[in-house]
Amino acid sequence: MSMLPNFFLKMNESNLSISWINDDFYALLLRLAVNMIFLTILIRYLYYPKTKRKDYLFTYYLIGTITFFLCFGLKKLDIDTGMGLGLFAIFGIIRYRTDAIEIKEMTYLFLIIGISVINSLASNKISIAEMGLINFTVVAITYGFENIWLIKHETRKTVNYERIDLITPEHYEEMKADLEKRTGLNINRFEIGKIDFLTDTAQVRIFYFADDQSFSDYSSM
């Protein structure tokens, strides 16, 4: 009977040895700090001032953080197949089975996931300076396109239009003025879609620069 406790004690020492802190813990803290700094620059100081969308602010931070921890954990397991399947699943969450999001939001989502993956999977052969340079380059390019080159974001909105007498090409300017008056938007162009002569209505898709408007509808049809 006295041999049983010694047996379980040896089994615990060999199979259940758990260390509270190892060298990877400090690497995790450093990588996490770098990741959160550059995520904050991208999300809070580049994306949010342009769009003022708090729902994506919440989403981007959580997706970036969980992607970082998931990749870091999979890397510790050192399973190549599992890592590939895990990354495939991460990028698969872009398909949310909800309303489609604008291409700009999709691009920022890809940037957030990409940076988080890079920061978590960078090997010991990549220095912190090199990892910082990668992050800085992504942020600099994003800042350049958002603020220096002034590339405007054109969005669209679909409306039902009842003045069917104006849908002919010769009334283009008159119809555009009427649409601007009704919607309060500075319209760049518009396209006429489905026409219903039974109800005397037509579907019209209008295009405008979201940054130039006092309000914007990001849902598209």
Backbone as CSV, one residue per row, in Angstrom:
resi,resn,N_x,N_y,N_z,CA_x,CA_y,CA_z,C_x,C_y,C_z
1,MET,0.818,-1.206,0.000,0.000,0.000,0.000,0.851,1.254,0.000
2,SER,2.000,1.170,0.645,2.842,2.367,0.749,3.490,2.736,-0.578
3,MET,3.489,1.782,-1.533,4.112,2.054,-2.824,3.206,2.875,-3.744
4,LEU,1.896,2.879,-3.498,0.974,3.601,-4.376,1.213,5.109,-4.380
5,PRO,1.350,5.759,-3.237,1.610,7.208,-3.262,2.889,7.559,-4.011
6,ASN,3.946,6.738,-3.841,5.195,7.012,-4.558,5.014,6.871,-6.061
7,PHE,4.169,5.879,-6.472,3.914,5.680,-7.894,3.218,6.895,-8.502
8,PHE,2.153,7.378,-7.835,1.429,8.538,-8.356,2.282,9.793,-8.308
9,LEU,3.155,9.908,-7.316,4.031,11.071,-7.218,4.998,11.116,-8.382
10,LYS,5.583,9.967,-8.755,6.497,9.924,-9.887,5.772,10.198,-11.195
11,MET,4.539,9.682,-11.317,3.772,9.916,-12.536,3.439,11.392,-12.690
12,ASN,3.117,12.047,-11.596,2.813,13.474,-11.648,4.033,14.290,-12.017
13,GLU,5.180,13.894,-11.514,6.401,14.642,-11.792,6.816,14.502,-13.250
14,SER,6.547,13.328,-13.854,6.993,13.089,-15.221,6.020,13.602,-16.272
15,ASN,4.716,13.490,-15.999,3.711,13.799,-17.023,2.966,15.104,-16.790
16,LEU,2.942,15.575,-15.570,2.140,16.748,-15.254,2.998,17.914,-14.801
17,SER,4.208,17.977,-15.290,5.085,19.088,-14.912,4.641,20.339,-15.664
18,ILE,4.218,21.334,-14.934,3.724,22.578,-15.509,4.528,23.725,-14.927
19,SER,5.109,24.523,-15.794,5.870,25.684,-15.330,4.994,26.928,-15.406
20,TRP,5.098,27.749,-14.422,4.295,28.977,-14.392,4.767,29.977,-15.434
21,ILE,6.066,30.148,-15.576,6.626,31.123,-16.513,7.843,30.502,-17.194
22,ASN,7.905,30.665,-18.521,9.100,30.266,-19.260,9.539,31.416,-20.159
23,ASP,10.545,31.168,-20.982,11.074,32.236,-21.828,10.052,32.720,-22.853
24,ASP,9.171,31.827,-23.294,8.176,32.215,-24.289,7.158,33.208,-23.732
25,PHE,7.008,33.239,-22.419,6.061,34.174,-21.817,6.497,35.616,-22.074
26,TYR,7.783,35.886,-21.936,8.284,37.236,-22.173,8.237,37.580,-23.666
27,ALA,8.466,36.572,-24.515,8.319,36.799,-25.957,6.879,37.123,-26.305
28,LEU,5.947,36.444,-25.628,4.523,36.716,-25.851,4.177,38.148,-25.460
29,LEU,4.660,38.598,-24.312,4.377,39.961,-23.869,4.924,40.994,-24.845
30,LEU,6.142,40.774,-25.317,6.762,41.735,-26.227,6.029,41.765,-27.572
31,ARG,5.720,40.587,-28.114,5.007,40.525,-29.384,3.606,41.105,-29.261
32,LEU,2.948,40.824,-28.138,1.605,41.359,-27.918,1.625,42.881,-27.848
33,ALA,2.646,43.438,-27.183,2.761,44.890,-27.084,2.945,45.517,-28.465
34,VAL,3.828,44.922,-29.269,4.052,45.431,-30.634,2.765,45.333,-31.451
35,ASN,2.084,44.202,-31.323,0.858,43.994,-32.089,-0.218,45.008,-31.713
36,MET,-0.414,45.242,-30.413,-1.463,46.169,-29.970,-1.135,47.604,-30.361
37,ILE,0.140,47.971,-30.351,0.531,49.332,-30.736,0.154,49.591,-32.194
38,PHE,0.522,48.677,-33.078,0.253,48.894,-34.497,-1.214,48.677,-34.839
39,LEU,-1.909,47.802,-34.114,-3.350,47.681,-34.310,-4.053,48.970,-33.933
40,THR,-3.614,49.589,-32.847,-4.219,50.841,-32.404,-3.992,51.954,-33.427
41,ILE,-2.797,52.004,-34.003,-2.517,53.018,-35.022,-3.433,52.816,-36.231
42,LEU,-3.561,51.566,-36.675,-4.392,51.282,-37.836,-5.866,51.540,-37.564
43,ILE,-6.349,51.032,-36.427,-7.788,51.070,-36.156,-8.224,52.436,-35.639
44,ARG,-7.550,52.916,-34.596,-8.034,54.118,-33.891,-7.628,55.416,-34.569
45,TYR,-6.447,55.431,-35.204,-5.946,56.692,-35.731,-5.969,56.786,-37.263
46,LEU,-6.186,55.669,-37.958,-6.295,55.723,-39.413,-7.712,55.407,-39.883
47,TYR,-8.299,54.330,-39.374,-9.626,53.929,-39.838,-10.749,54.747,-39.195
48,TYR,-10.758,54.836,-37.861,-11.902,55.444,-37.166,-12.121,56.918,-37.494
49,PRO,-11.076,57.767,-37.572,-11.334,59.178,-37.898,-12.000,59.377,-39.256
50,LYS,-11.823,58.428,-40.182,-12.418,58.559,-41.510,-13.858,58.089,-41.558
51,THR,-14.197,57.095,-40.742,-15.514,56.466,-40.856,-16.422,56.701,-39.656
52,LYS,-15.836,56.877,-38.443,-16.616,57.054,-37.212,-17.521,55.856,-36.921
53,ARG,-17.087,54.672,-37.274,-17.894,53.478,-37.080,-17.375,52.697,-35.881
54,LYS,-18.088,52.771,-34.768,-17.649,52.105,-33.547,-17.869,50.603,-33.593
55,ASP,-18.806,50.139,-34.429,-19.037,48.702,-34.514,-17.821,47.984,-35.089
56,TYR,-17.197,48.573,-36.110,-15.997,47.958,-36.660,-14.795,48.169,-35.743
57,LEU,-14.792,49.225,-34.981,-13.723,49.445,-33.998,-13.684,48.278,-33.018
58,PHE,-14.841,47.900,-32.528,-14.976,46.760,-31.620,-14.551,45.467,-32.302
59,THR,-15.021,45.261,-33.523,-14.744,44.018,-34.247,-13.270,43.862,-34.564
60,TYR,-12.640,44.912,-35.049,-11.241,44.820,-35.460,-10.320,44.499,-34.284
61,TYR,-10.552,45.153,-33.153,-9.707,44.896,-31.982,-9.823,43.443,-31.526
62,LEU,-11.050,42.933,-31.442,-11.232,41.569,-30.963,-10.698,40.546,-31.957
63,ILE,-10.943,40.752,-33.253,-10.436,39.810,-34.250,-8.911,39.823,-34.268
64,GLY,-8.311,40.999,-34.209,-6.854,41.083,-34.196,-6.248,40.403,-32.983
65,THR,-6.867,40.589,-31.814,-6.333,39.999,-30.587,-6.472,38.489,-30.579
66,ILE,-7.660,37.982,-30.932,-7.868,36.529,-30.900,-7.059,35.843,-31.987
67,THR,-6.851,36.499,-33.127,-6.002,35.927,-34.177,-4.568,35.796,-33.685
68,PHE,-4.085,36.824,-32.986,-2.724,36.794,-32.451,-2.550,35.638,-31.475
69,PHE,-3.459,35.510,-30.509,-3.338,34.456,-29.502,-3.509,33.065,-30.114
70,LEU,-4.417,32.944,-31.067,-4.642,31.647,-31.706,-3.413,31.195,-32.474
71,CYS,-2.820,32.085,-33.247,-1.626,31.726,-34.011,-0.437,31.445,-33.100
72,PHE,-0.302,32.226,-32.046,0.801,32.009,-31.113,0.661,30.650,-30.434
73,GLY,-0.582,30.296,-30.063,-0.807,29.002,-29.434,-0.571,27.849,-30.385
74,LEU,-1.009,27.974,-31.640,-0.780,26.927,-32.622,0.702,26.766,-32.930
75,LYS,1.427,27.878,-32.915,2.866,27.808,-33.162,3.568,27.010,-32.061
76,LYS,3.103,27.126,-30.824,3.700,26.398,-29.714,3.508,24.894,-29.875
77,LEU,2.422,24.494,-30.522,2.163,23.074,-30.720,3.060,22.480,-31.802
78,ASP,3.573,23.337,-32.696,4.483,22.901,-33.753,3.846,21.819,-34.632
79,ILE,2.612,22.075,-35.036,1.889,21.152,-35.911,1.610,21.888,-37.212
80,ASP,2.282,21.492,-38.282,2.169,22.205,-39.551,0.761,22.111,-40.131
81,THR,0.189,20.908,-40.143,-1.150,20.728,-40.702,-2.181,21.499,-39.892
82,GLY,-2.064,21.405,-38.586,-2.994,22.142,-37.724,-2.873,23.637,-37.902
83,MET,-1.648,24.128,-38.104,-1.449,25.550,-38.335,-2.112,25.986,-39.634
84,GLY,-1.959,25.211,-40.683,-2.574,25.558,-41.958,-4.086,25.578,-41.871
85,LEU,-4.664,24.571,-41.219,-6.112,24.535,-41.069,-6.604,25.677,-40.197
86,GLY,-5.814,26.009,-39.173,-6.202,27.106,-38.289,-6.213,28.437,-39.013
87,LEU,-5.183,28.691,-39.816,-5.132,29.936,-40.575,-6.252,29.990,-41.604
88,PHE,-6.562,28.840,-42.215,-7.661,28.804,-43.169,-8.977,29.170,-42.486
89,ALA,-9.161,28.663,-41.268,-10.382,28.972,-40.521,-10.432,30.438,-40.130
90,ILE,-9.270,31.011,-39.794,-9.234,32.426,-39.403,-9.684,33.308,-40.550
91,PHE,-9.124,33.075,-41.734,-9.514,33.899,-42.872,-10.923,33.562,-43.353
92,GLY,-11.415,32.381,-42.976,-12.776,32.020,-43.339,-13.828,32.784,-42.568
93,ILE,-13.460,33.385,-41.417,-14.458,34.115,-40.642,-14.850,35.419,-41.322
94,ILE,-14.127,35.793,-42.375,-14.532,36.967,-43.131,-15.942,36.768,-43.683
95,ARG,-16.290,35.511,-43.998,-17.627,35.193,-44.479,-18.536,35.024,-43.273
96,TYR,-19.101,36.100,-42.801,-19.837,36.087,-41.536,-21.263,35.580,-41.660
97,ARG,-21.734,35.349,-42.879,-23.126,34.996,-43.095,-24.052,36.118,-42.659
98,THR,-23.558,37.347,-42.716,-24.378,38.512,-42.404,-24.359,39.422,-43.623
99,ASP,-24.781,40.667,-43.431,-24.768,41.610,-44.540,-23.350,41.808,-45.060
100,ALA,-23.234,41.947,-46.366,-21.919,42.177,-46.980,-21.368,43.519,-46.519
101,ILE,-20.051,43.564,-46.271,-19.420,44.798,-45.831,-18.692,45.428,-47.003
102,GLU,-18.444,46.723,-46.881,-17.788,47.473,-47.942,-16.348,46.989,-48.132
103,ILE,-15.827,47.217,-49.337,-14.490,46.748,-49.678,-13.430,47.402,-48.785
104,LYS,-13.653,48.640,-48.363,-12.683,49.310,-47.499,-12.616,48.630,-46.144
105,GLU,-13.779,48.302,-45.568,-13.804,47.597,-44.293,-13.179,46.212,-44.433
106,MET,-13.429,45.558,-45.563,-12.824,44.255,-45.816,-11.307,44.359,-45.890
107,THR,-10.804,45.420,-46.502,-9.363,45.619,-46.606,-8.738,45.827,-45.239
108,TYR,-9.359,46.656,-44.411,-8.836,46.861,-43.057,-8.882,45.569,-42.252
109,LEU,-9.932,44.770,-42.437,-10.016,43.488,-41.739,-8.864,42.579,-42.148
110,PHE,-8.550,42.562,-43.442,-7.421,41.769,-43.924,-6.106,42.281,-43.337
111,LEU,-5.939,43.602,-43.249,-4.730,44.168,-42.648,-4.596,43.771,-41.181
112,ILE,-5.694,43.847,-40.437,-5.672,43.509,-39.017,-5.277,42.050,-38.822
113,ILE,-5.894,41.152,-39.587,-5.574,39.736,-39.458,-4.139,39.471,-39.903
114,GLY,-3.717,40.076,-41.005,-2.367,39.863,-41.513,-1.290,40.301,-40.535
115,ILE,-1.442,41.484,-39.962,-0.455,41.975,-38.997,-0.418,41.089,-37.751
116,SER,-1.583,40.670,-37.280,-1.633,39.813,-36.093,-0.956,38.477,-36.350
117,VAL,-1.150,37.910,-37.536,-0.504,36.643,-37.886,1.006,36.816,-37.968
118,ILE,1.460,37.883,-38.604,2.903,38.126,-38.731,3.549,38.294,-37.358
119,ASN,2.934,39.083,-36.498,3.515,39.344,-35.183,3.539,38.109,-34.293
120,SER,2.613,37.196,-34.488,2.561,36.010,-33.635,3.428,34.874,-34.157
121,LEU,3.632,34.790,-35.467,4.347,33.666,-36.062,5.786,33.977,-36.427
122,ALA,6.231,35.215,-36.235,7.617,35.561,-36.569,8.576,34.683,-35.764
123,SER,9.508,34.037,-36.457,10.435,33.122,-35.802,11.548,33.887,-35.098
124,ASN,12.363,33.131,-34.383,13.475,33.750,-33.662,14.516,34.345,-34.600
125,LYS,14.495,33.923,-35.873,15.454,34.460,-36.848,15.084,35.877,-37.280
126,ILE,13.871,36.293,-36.977,13.429,37.646,-37.310,13.535,38.507,-36.058
127,SER,14.306,39.556,-36.126,14.500,40.421,-34.966,13.271,41.297,-34.739
128,ILE,13.219,41.886,-33.556,12.130,42.803,-33.231,12.158,44.017,-34.161
129,ALA,13.374,44.441,-34.541,13.499,45.579,-35.461,12.901,45.243,-36.821
130,GLU,13.148,44.040,-37.307,12.589,43.628,-38.601,11.068,43.507,-38.530
131,MET,10.573,42.949,-37.435,9.129,42.835,-37.265,8.483,44.219,-37.171
132,GLY,9.170,45.136,-36.472,8.669,46.498,-36.389,8.670,47.189,-37.738
133,LEU,9.696,46.900,-38.567,9.762,47.498,-39.902,8.608,47.017,-40.776
134,ILE,8.271,45.740,-40.670,7.137,45.200,-41.434,5.850,45.912,-41.035
135,ASN,5.630,46.044,-39.737,4.425,46.709,-39.245,4.402,48.174,-39.657
136,PHE,5.541,48.838,-39.530,5.621,50.258,-39.868,5.347,50.477,-41.356
137,THR,5.851,49.582,-42.202,5.633,49.718,-43.644,4.155,49.621,-43.986
138,VAL,3.455,48.658,-43.368,2.020,48.504,-43.610,1.263,49.755,-43.172
139,VAL,1.605,50.266,-41.998,0.935,51.461,-41.475,1.241,52.673,-42.351
140,ALA,2.490,52.811,-42.788,2.881,53.964,-43.609,2.158,53.955,-44.948
141,ILE,2.058,52.797,-45.572,1.354,52.707,-46.854,-0.123,53.048,-46.680
142,THR,-0.716,52.527,-45.608,-2.130,52.820,-45.333,-2.345,54.304,-45.090
143,TYR,-1.457,54.911,-44.311,-1.566,56.350,-44.044,-1.416,57.151,-45.335
144,GLY,-0.491,56.720,-46.198,-0.282,57.439,-47.449,-1.519,57.447,-48.324
145,PHE,-2.165,56.297,-48.454,-3.359,56.222,-49.292,-4.555,56.929,-48.651
146,GLU,-4.606,56.965,-47.333,-5.740,57.585,-46.648,-5.636,59.112,-46.595
147,ASN,-4.429,59.640,-46.480,-4.286,61.062,-46.200,-3.457,61.847,-47.226
148,ILE,-2.434,61.239,-47.798,-1.540,61.986,-48.679,-2.041,61.964,-50.114
149,TRP,-2.330,60.775,-50.619,-2.798,60.675,-51.996,-4.275,61.008,-52.128
150,LEU,-4.949,61.112,-51.007,-6.345,61.565,-50.980,-7.243,60.747,-51.908
151,ILE,-7.115,59.441,-51.833,-7.993,58.570,-52.610,-9.354,58.526,-51.931
152,LYS,-10.358,59.034,-52.592,-11.683,59.114,-51.997,-12.413,57.780,-52.121
153,HIS,-13.220,57.529,-51.134,-13.978,56.281,-51.100,-15.364,56.509,-51.691
154,GLU,-15.591,55.911,-52.850,-16.895,56.042,-53.492,-17.807,54.922,-53.021
155,THR,-18.940,55.283,-52.511,-19.923,54.303,-52.080,-21.197,54.477,-52.893
156,ARG,-22.140,53.589,-52.686,-23.350,53.616,-53.505,-24.574,53.332,-52.643
157,LYS,-25.704,53.697,-53.197,-26.972,53.494,-52.519,-28.037,53.259,-53.589
158,THR,-28.938,52.319,-53.339,-30.005,52.011,-54.284,-31.328,52.546,-53.752
159,VAL,-32.028,53.294,-54.587,-33.302,53.893,-54.191,-34.366,53.537,-55.226
160,ASN,-35.609,53.545,-54.780,-36.746,53.390,-55.696,-37.208,54.779,-56.129
161,TYR,-37.250,54.995,-57.419,-37.545,56.309,-57.975,-38.852,56.248,-58.754
162,GLU,-39.777,57.184,-58.423,-41.114,57.111,-59.020,-41.306,58.032,-60.223
163,ARG,-40.399,58.986,-60.420,-40.545,59.895,-61.569,-39.973,59.208,-62.809
164,ILE,-40.730,58.273,-63.310,-40.254,57.444,-64.410,-40.119,58.237,-65.714
165,ASP,-40.740,59.410,-65.762,-40.638,60.236,-66.967,-39.244,60.835,-67.137
166,LEU,-38.395,60.780,-66.103,-37.064,61.380,-66.171,-35.953,60.370,-66.443
167,ILE,-36.308,59.095,-66.666,-35.264,58.075,-66.800,-34.646,58.038,-68.195
168,THR,-35.150,58.815,-69.110,-34.580,58.840,-70.462,-33.269,59.629,-70.480
169,PRO,-32.351,59.308,-71.390,-31.030,59.959,-71.417,-31.084,61.473,-71.520
170,GLU,-32.063,62.047,-72.237,-32.105,63.497,-72.403,-32.479,64.229,-71.114
171,HIS,-32.998,63.506,-70.116,-33.339,64.122,-68.839,-32.339,63.761,-67.736
172,TYR,-31.140,63.377,-68.134,-30.138,62.918,-67.165,-29.835,63.986,-66.112
173,GLU,-29.515,65.207,-66.541,-29.153,66.263,-65.608,-30.328,66.639,-64.709
174,GLU,-31.522,66.660,-65.269,-32.704,66.998,-64.468,-32.959,65.920,-63.406
175,MET,-32.785,64.660,-63.771,-32.979,63.568,-62.823,-31.902,63.585,-61.745
176,LYS,-30.673,63.898,-62.143,-29.584,63.980,-61.165,-29.853,65.087,-60.152
177,ALA,-30.316,66.241,-60.618,-30.628,67.349,-59.714,-31.761,66.979,-58.766
178,ASP,-32.736,66.253,-59.272,-33.857,65.836,-58.437,-33.409,64.837,-57.373
179,LEU,-32.529,63.916,-57.751,-32.008,62.939,-56.790,-31.166,63.620,-55.713
180,GLU,-30.347,64.595,-56.107,-29.531,65.319,-55.131,-30.405,66.103,-54.169
181,LYS,-31.487,66.689,-54.666,-32.391,67.460,-53.818,-33.082,66.562,-52.804
182,ARG,-33.473,65.367,-53.231,-34.212,64.462,-52.356,-33.306,63.768,-51.336
183,THR,-32.115,63.375,-51.767,-31.230,62.622,-50.876,-30.284,63.504,-50.069
184,GLY,-30.033,64.729,-50.543,-29.079,65.600,-49.867,-27.635,65.210,-50.117
185,LEU,-27.382,64.406,-51.147,-26.042,63.936,-51.466,-25.526,64.605,-52.729
186,ASN,-24.208,64.803,-52.787,-23.564,65.275,-54.004,-23.241,64.052,-54.863
187,ILE,-24.083,63.787,-55.837,-24.011,62.552,-56.605,-23.000,62.688,-57.738
188,ASN,-22.103,61.705,-57.862,-21.150,61.673,-58.966,-21.803,61.159,-60.246
189,ARG,-22.542,60.077,-60.109,-23.202,59.470,-61.248,-24.310,58.571,-60.722
190,PHE,-25.150,58.089,-61.605,-26.176,57.135,-61.205,-26.469,56.196,-62.361
191,GLU,-27.008,55.038,-62.016,-27.356,54.028,-62.998,-28.810,53.608,-62.786
192,ILE,-29.504,53.393,-63.873,-30.895,52.965,-63.801,-30.946,51.456,-63.959
193,GLY,-31.587,50.807,-62.991,-31.680,49.357,-63.018,-33.038,48.879,-63.483
194,LYS,-33.686,48.091,-62.648,-34.972,47.489,-63.010,-36.069,48.558,-63.107
195,ILE,-36.857,48.478,-64.170,-37.952,49.425,-64.392,-39.269,48.656,-64.320
196,ASP,-40.198,49.155,-63.499,-41.511,48.528,-63.350,-42.566,49.501,-63.879
197,PHE,-43.086,49.210,-65.054,-44.076,50.098,-65.658,-45.460,49.922,-65.027
198,LEU,-45.673,48.825,-64.308,-46.963,48.624,-63.643,-47.139,49.592,-62.483
199,THR,-46.048,49.839,-61.765,-46.108,50.772,-60.629,-45.453,52.101,-60.951
200,ASP,-44.943,52.266,-62.165,-44.245,53.493,-62.571,-43.093,53.840,-61.636
201,THR,-42.270,52.842,-61.353,-41.083,53.051,-60.512,-39.876,52.412,-61.168
202,ALA,-38.720,52.860,-60.761,-37.459,52.296,-61.262,-36.454,52.256,-60.123
203,GLN,-35.600,51.249,-60.141,-34.512,51.170,-59.171,-33.308,51.939,-59.721
204,VAL,-32.816,52.873,-58.913,-31.702,53.721,-59.336,-30.570,53.559,-58.336
205,ARG,-29.401,53.260,-58.838,-28.207,53.152,-57.994,-27.395,54.427,-58.150
206,ILE,-27.221,55.149,-57.034,-26.484,56.416,-57.054,-25.109,56.215,-56.427
207,PHE,-24.119,56.901,-56.962,-22.737,56.800,-56.501,-22.276,58.171,-56.009
208,TYR,-21.580,58.182,-54.876,-21.120,59.447,-54.294,-19.906,59.178,-53.421
209,PHE,-19.135,60.226,-53.146,-17.983,60.121,-52.262,-18.459,60.258,-50.819
210,ALA,-18.246,59.200,-50.032,-18.732,59.202,-48.658,-18.041,60.270,-47.807
211,ASP,-16.758,60.539,-48.101,-16.008,61.507,-47.291,-16.509,62.934,-47.473
212,ASP,-17.200,63.210,-48.576,-17.666,64.568,-48.851,-19.068,64.830,-48.319
213,GLN,-19.694,63.818,-47.721,-21.078,63.961,-47.281,-21.128,64.135,-45.767
214,SER,-22.213,64.714,-45.313,-22.410,64.871,-43.883,-22.848,63.569,-43.236
215,PHE,-23.358,62.635,-44.034,-23.736,61.319,-43.545,-23.495,60.319,-44.660
216,SER,-23.477,59.062,-44.328,-23.218,58.043,-45.338,-23.902,56.748,-44.943
217,ASP,-24.433,56.052,-45.921,-25.025,54.746,-45.722,-24.059,53.709,-46.265
218,TYR,-23.506,52.874,-45.390,-22.493,51.930,-45.815,-23.086,50.630,-46.322
219,SER,-24.367,50.464,-46.204,-24.968,49.266,-46.750,-25.211,49.448,-48.226
220,SER,-24.858,48.466,-48.994,-25.014,48.546,-50.443,-25.893,47.412,-50.920
221,MET,-26.550,47.645,-52.053,-27.420,46.633,-52.616,-26.947,46.326,-54.027
